[in-house]
Amino acid sequence: MKNNNRGDIILQQMETIRVLTENNLRRMGDDFWGAPAPKTPEKPTAPEKPKTPEKPKAPEPAGQTAPSAAVEEAPPPEKMEDLQAELDSYIGLTAVKKEVKALVNLVRVYQLRREHGLPTEDLSLHMVFSGNPGTGKTTVARLMARIYHSLGILSKGQLVEVDRSGLVAGYVGQTAIKTRKVIDQALGGVLFIDEAYALNGTGDNDFGQEAIDTVLKAMEDHRDDLVVIAAGYDGLMDDFIHSNPGLESRFNRFLHFDDYTLDEMMAIFDMRCKKACYTLAEEAREPVRACIAETSRDAVSFGNARGVRNLFEKLLTAQANRVAGLDTVTKEELMTILPADVAAVREEKNAEI
């Protein structure tokens, strides 16, 4: 009877650990850099007004529904100081932060000159982001959409992210239709094309050029309410932009995203621990640092901040396996990552090689 009770207790502990781990991972989201979540402006509360009887609505034809775009409203612009603070809170990205601030200043002065009736040069806000995976390109693109919305450049400020598969179809004439649908979703915001150089097809039956031409036309037709950011690896992005006069004339702003340093990746790891309510034991710090240093030698395969996230999640699994074997579990034990957890992850990695 005693053994049965102990087994029940262990099962309860394992279920508790599983639920806590899942909740922690859900809360962390996809933000690698420790920036606060976008603030949703609160609507001021007001006394309830007497309800006005609604006019009867005409019935919709059978089988038809109102388009979702008709009921969607753009969020109100955020305060620039809040967006600036969010940018400053990102770990690393020193050169990118400087470029973004310079671009914001340029846009502000451009708007002031127009307000005062002074001549202005054409301002192109389309950009090229280059760098290895996990260096913050998508996060900064999303922030740029919100900044442009705050400055009044874009009417909505959303980010629509696609790659080649989201633009190119397999049949003649279908790619332009598919690309235009994506552009329609991006109007009022930023169209973020990841690994954009993949649109440069090599075969006669490749329709990547059709997607490029459709995007270029949209950039011209909707120049006042659409920004396009093309992203990908260094070198390949340069070749892509300079391979087409249309691309070269429209993309003249290049932001390079450096790989994270070891100290920055440790800061990202600490941020993840803090957000998920975990504590890295002091004696486990050096093993974690050594693990990151070893696995991040190839920045492309490791994925910078993405690699840190993967390591963190593996450590949570190792920690859960260890804690599940304890007779009793305290809150502190549920929160602490020990050297044994790092060793378990290393052992698993070595077994895969």
C-alpha positions as CSV (number, residue, x, y, z in Angstrom):
1,M,0.0,0.0,0.0
2,K,2.9,2.3,0.9
3,N,4.5,1.7,-2.5
4,N,1.3,2.4,-4.3
5,N,1.0,5.8,-2.5
6,R,4.5,6.7,-3.5
7,G,3.8,5.8,-7.1
8,D,0.7,8.1,-7.1
9,I,2.7,10.9,-5.6
10,I,5.4,10.6,-8.3
11,L,2.7,10.6,-11.1
12,Q,1.2,13.7,-9.6
13,Q,4.6,15.4,-9.5
14,M,5.3,14.5,-13.1
15,E,1.9,15.9,-14.2
16,T,2.6,19.1,-12.3
17,I,6.0,19.5,-13.9
18,R,4.6,18.8,-17.4
19,V,1.8,21.5,-17.0
20,L,4.3,24.0,-15.6
21,T,6.7,23.4,-18.4
22,E,4.0,23.8,-21.1
23,N,2.7,27.0,-19.5
24,N,6.2,28.4,-19.3
25,L,7.0,27.7,-23.0
26,R,3.7,29.2,-24.1
27,R,4.4,32.4,-22.2
28,M,7.8,32.8,-23.7
29,G,6.5,33.2,-27.3
30,D,8.8,33.8,-30.2
31,D,10.6,37.0,-28.9
32,F,14.3,36.2,-28.5
33,W,15.5,39.6,-27.5
34,G,13.7,40.4,-24.3
35,A,11.6,43.2,-25.7
36,P,8.3,43.8,-23.9
37,A,5.2,42.6,-25.8
38,P,3.5,45.3,-27.9
39,K,1.2,47.4,-25.8
40,T,-2.5,47.2,-26.6
41,P,-3.9,50.7,-25.9
42,E,-6.7,50.5,-23.4
43,K,-9.9,52.1,-24.5
44,P,-11.1,54.7,-22.0
45,T,-14.1,53.7,-20.1
46,A,-17.1,56.0,-20.4
47,P,-20.6,55.9,-18.9
48,E,-23.0,53.8,-20.8
49,K,-25.2,55.6,-23.2
50,P,-28.8,54.7,-23.8
51,K,-28.8,52.2,-26.6
52,T,-30.2,53.4,-29.9
53,P,-32.4,50.9,-31.7
54,E,-30.4,49.4,-34.5
55,K,-31.7,49.6,-38.0
56,P,-32.7,46.3,-39.4
57,K,-30.0,44.8,-41.6
58,A,-30.7,43.4,-45.0
59,P,-30.2,39.7,-45.1
60,E,-27.0,38.5,-46.8
61,P,-27.4,36.3,-49.9
62,A,-27.3,32.6,-49.2
63,G,-23.8,31.2,-49.0
64,Q,-22.1,34.6,-48.7
65,T,-20.5,36.2,-45.7
66,A,-19.2,39.7,-45.2
67,P,-15.4,39.9,-45.9
68,S,-13.3,39.8,-42.7
69,A,-11.4,42.9,-43.9
70,A,-14.6,45.0,-43.5
71,V,-14.7,44.5,-39.7
72,E,-11.0,44.7,-39.0
73,E,-9.8,47.9,-37.6
74,A,-6.2,49.1,-37.5
75,P,-4.8,49.6,-34.0
76,P,-4.2,53.2,-32.9
77,P,-0.6,54.4,-33.4
78,E,1.7,53.7,-30.5
79,K,3.8,56.4,-28.8
80,M,7.2,56.8,-30.4
81,E,8.9,56.9,-27.0
82,D,7.4,53.5,-26.2
83,L,8.7,52.1,-29.5
84,Q,12.1,53.7,-29.0
85,A,12.3,52.1,-25.5
86,E,11.4,48.7,-26.9
87,L,14.1,49.0,-29.6
88,D,16.6,50.0,-26.9
89,S,15.6,47.0,-24.8
90,Y,16.7,44.5,-27.5
91,I,19.8,42.6,-26.6
92,G,22.7,43.4,-29.0
93,L,21.8,44.9,-32.5
94,T,24.0,48.0,-31.8
95,A,24.5,48.9,-35.5
96,V,20.9,48.2,-36.4
97,K,19.6,50.3,-33.6
98,K,21.7,53.2,-34.8
99,E,20.4,52.8,-38.4
100,V,16.8,52.6,-37.3
101,K,17.1,55.8,-35.2
102,A,18.8,57.6,-38.1
103,L,15.9,56.5,-40.4
104,V,13.3,57.7,-37.9
105,N,15.0,61.1,-37.7
106,L,15.1,61.3,-41.5
107,V,11.4,60.6,-41.8
108,R,10.5,63.1,-39.2
109,V,12.6,65.9,-40.8
110,Y,11.1,64.9,-44.2
111,Q,7.6,65.4,-42.8
112,L,8.5,68.7,-41.2
113,R,9.9,70.0,-44.5
114,R,6.7,69.1,-46.3
115,E,4.7,70.8,-43.6
116,H,6.7,74.0,-44.1
117,G,6.4,73.9,-47.9
118,L,10.1,73.1,-48.4
119,P,11.3,70.9,-51.3
120,T,11.9,67.2,-50.4
121,E,13.6,64.3,-52.2
122,D,11.7,61.1,-52.9
123,L,11.9,59.0,-49.7
124,S,12.3,55.3,-50.2
125,L,11.6,53.3,-47.1
126,H,12.0,49.8,-48.6
127,M,14.9,47.9,-47.0
128,V,17.2,44.9,-47.3
129,F,18.0,43.0,-44.1
130,S,21.0,40.7,-44.3
131,G,22.4,38.4,-41.7
132,N,22.4,34.8,-40.4
133,P,19.3,33.1,-38.9
134,G,18.2,34.2,-35.5
135,T,19.8,37.6,-35.5
136,G,16.5,39.6,-35.1
137,K,15.5,40.4,-38.7
138,T,11.9,39.5,-38.3
139,T,11.6,41.2,-34.9
140,V,13.0,44.5,-36.2
141,A,10.8,44.3,-39.3
142,R,7.8,44.0,-37.1
143,L,8.9,46.9,-35.0
144,M,9.6,49.0,-38.1
145,A,6.0,48.4,-39.3
146,R,4.7,49.8,-35.9
147,I,7.2,52.7,-36.1
148,Y,6.0,53.7,-39.6
149,H,2.4,53.4,-38.4
150,S,3.2,55.7,-35.5
151,L,4.9,58.2,-37.8
152,G,1.8,58.2,-40.1
153,I,3.7,56.6,-43.0
154,L,1.6,53.4,-42.9
155,S,-2.2,53.3,-42.2
156,K,-2.2,49.9,-40.3
157,G,1.3,48.9,-39.3
158,Q,0.9,45.1,-39.6
159,L,3.7,42.7,-40.8
160,V,3.0,40.1,-43.4
161,E,5.8,37.5,-43.6
162,V,6.3,35.3,-46.6
163,D,9.0,33.3,-48.5
164,R,9.1,32.0,-52.1
165,S,6.4,29.4,-51.4
166,G,4.0,32.1,-50.3
167,L,4.4,34.0,-53.6
168,V,5.2,31.6,-56.4
169,A,2.7,29.1,-57.9
170,G,3.3,26.2,-60.2
171,Y,1.3,27.2,-63.2
172,V,1.5,30.0,-65.7
173,G,-0.5,33.0,-64.7
174,Q,-1.1,31.8,-61.1
175,T,1.9,33.4,-59.5
176,A,0.8,37.0,-60.1
177,I,-2.6,36.2,-58.6
178,K,-1.0,34.5,-55.6
179,T,1.4,37.4,-55.1
180,R,-1.3,40.1,-55.4
181,K,-3.3,38.4,-52.6
182,V,-0.3,38.6,-50.3
183,I,0.2,42.2,-51.2
184,D,-3.4,43.0,-50.5
185,Q,-2.9,41.6,-47.0
186,A,0.2,43.7,-46.5
187,L,-1.3,47.0,-47.7
188,G,-1.0,49.5,-44.9
189,G,1.9,47.7,-43.4
190,V,5.2,45.9,-44.2
191,L,5.6,42.9,-46.6
192,F,8.6,40.9,-45.3
193,I,10.0,38.5,-47.9
194,D,12.4,36.1,-46.2
195,E,15.2,34.5,-48.3
196,A,14.1,36.7,-51.1
197,Y,16.9,35.6,-53.4
198,A,15.1,32.3,-53.8
199,L,12.8,34.1,-56.2
200,N,15.6,34.2,-58.7
201,G,14.8,31.0,-60.5
202,T,17.2,29.3,-62.9
203,G,14.9,27.2,-65.0
204,D,12.7,28.3,-67.9
205,N,9.6,27.1,-66.1
206,D,10.3,29.0,-62.9
207,F,7.8,31.8,-62.0
208,G,9.9,33.7,-59.5
209,Q,10.5,36.6,-61.8
210,E,6.7,37.0,-62.2
211,A,6.5,37.4,-58.4
212,I,9.3,39.9,-58.4
213,D,7.6,41.9,-61.2
214,T,4.3,41.9,-59.3
215,V,5.9,43.1,-56.1
216,L,7.8,45.8,-57.9
217,K,4.6,47.1,-59.5
218,A,2.9,47.1,-56.1
219,M,5.8,49.1,-54.7
220,E,5.1,51.7,-57.3
221,D,1.3,51.7,-57.2
222,H,1.1,51.7,-53.4
223,R,4.2,53.7,-52.6
224,D,2.3,55.7,-50.0
225,D,1.0,52.8,-48.0
226,L,3.3,49.8,-48.5
227,V,6.8,49.0,-47.4
228,V,8.7,46.0,-48.6
229,I,11.6,44.5,-46.6
230,A,13.6,41.7,-48.4
231,A,15.8,39.6,-46.1
232,G,18.3,36.8,-46.2
233,Y,21.9,35.8,-46.0
234,D,24.8,38.2,-46.6
235,G,26.2,38.1,-50.1
236,L,23.2,36.3,-51.5
237,M,21.0,39.4,-50.8
238,D,23.6,41.7,-52.5
239,D,23.6,39.5,-55.6
240,F,19.8,39.4,-55.6
241,I,19.3,43.1,-55.4
242,H,21.9,44.0,-58.0
243,S,20.6,41.3,-60.4
244,N,17.6,43.4,-61.3
245,P,17.6,47.1,-62.2
246,G,14.1,47.4,-60.8
247,L,15.1,46.0,-57.4
248,E,18.3,48.1,-57.4
249,S,16.4,51.3,-57.9
250,R,13.8,50.6,-55.1
251,F,16.0,49.0,-52.4
252,N,18.7,51.5,-51.3
253,R,18.7,50.9,-47.5
254,F,20.7,48.0,-46.2
255,L,20.7,46.9,-42.6
256,H,23.2,44.2,-41.6
257,F,22.5,42.0,-38.6
258,D,25.6,40.8,-36.9
259,D,25.9,37.4,-35.2
260,Y,25.4,37.6,-31.4
261,T,28.5,37.5,-29.2
262,L,28.8,34.9,-26.5
263,D,28.0,37.4,-23.8
264,E,24.9,38.5,-25.7
265,M,23.7,34.9,-26.1
266,M,24.2,34.4,-22.4
267,A,22.1,37.5,-21.8
268,I,19.4,36.1,-24.0
269,F,19.5,32.8,-22.1
270,D,19.2,34.7,-18.8
271,M,16.2,36.6,-20.2
272,R,14.5,33.4,-21.1
273,C,15.0,32.0,-17.6
274,K,13.6,35.2,-16.1
275,K,10.5,35.2,-18.3
276,A,9.8,31.6,-17.7
277,C,10.4,31.7,-13.9
278,Y,13.5,29.5,-13.9
279,T,16.8,30.1,-12.1
280,L,20.2,29.0,-13.5
281,A,22.3,27.7,-10.6
282,E,25.6,29.6,-10.3
283,E,27.6,26.4,-10.7
284,A,25.6,25.7,-13.9
285,R,26.4,29.0,-15.5
286,E,29.9,28.1,-16.8
287,P,28.7,24.7,-18.3
288,V,25.8,26.5,-20.1
289,R,28.2,29.2,-21.4
290,A,30.6,26.5,-22.6
291,C,27.8,24.6,-24.3
292,I,26.7,27.7,-26.2
293,A,30.3,28.5,-27.2
294,E,30.8,25.0,-28.5
295,T,27.6,24.7,-30.5
296,S,27.6,28.3,-31.8
297,R,30.9,28.0,-33.7
298,D,28.8,27.6,-36.9
299,A,26.4,30.5,-36.5
300,V,24.3,29.4,-39.4
301,S,23.5,26.0,-38.1
302,F,23.2,27.1,-34.5
303,G,20.9,30.0,-35.4
304,N,22.1,32.6,-32.9
305,A,19.2,33.5,-30.6
306,R,17.2,30.6,-32.1
307,G,19.9,28.2,-31.0
308,V,19.8,29.7,-27.5
309,R,16.1,29.1,-27.4
310,N,16.5,25.5,-28.5
311,L,19.2,24.8,-25.9
312,F,16.9,26.4,-23.2
313,E,14.0,24.1,-24.1
314,K,16.3,21.0,-24.1
315,L,17.4,22.0,-20.6
316,L,13.8,22.3,-19.4
317,T,13.2,18.7,-20.6
318,A,16.4,17.5,-18.9
319,Q,15.4,19.3,-15.7
320,A,11.9,17.9,-15.8
321,N,13.2,14.3,-16.2
322,R,15.5,14.8,-13.2
323,V,12.9,16.4,-11.0
324,A,10.3,13.8,-11.8
325,G,12.5,11.2,-10.1
326,L,12.6,13.0,-6.8
327,D,10.5,11.7,-3.9
328,T,9.3,15.2,-3.1
329,V,9.6,18.4,-5.1
330,T,9.9,21.9,-3.8
331,K,9.1,25.1,-5.6
332,E,12.8,26.0,-5.7
333,E,13.6,22.6,-7.3
334,L,10.9,23.1,-9.9
335,M,12.6,26.4,-10.9
336,T,16.3,25.6,-10.7
337,I,18.5,24.4,-13.6
338,L,21.5,22.4,-12.4
339,P,24.8,21.3,-13.9
340,A,23.3,17.8,-14.1
341,D,20.7,19.1,-16.6
342,V,23.4,20.6,-18.8
343,A,25.4,17.3,-18.6
344,A,22.3,15.4,-19.7
345,V,21.8,17.7,-22.7
346,R,25.4,17.3,-23.7
347,E,25.2,13.5,-23.3
348,E,22.1,13.4,-25.5
349,K,23.9,15.6,-28.1
350,N,27.0,13.3,-28.1
351,A,24.7,10.3,-28.6
352,E,23.3,11.9,-31.7
353,I,26.7,12.4,-33.3
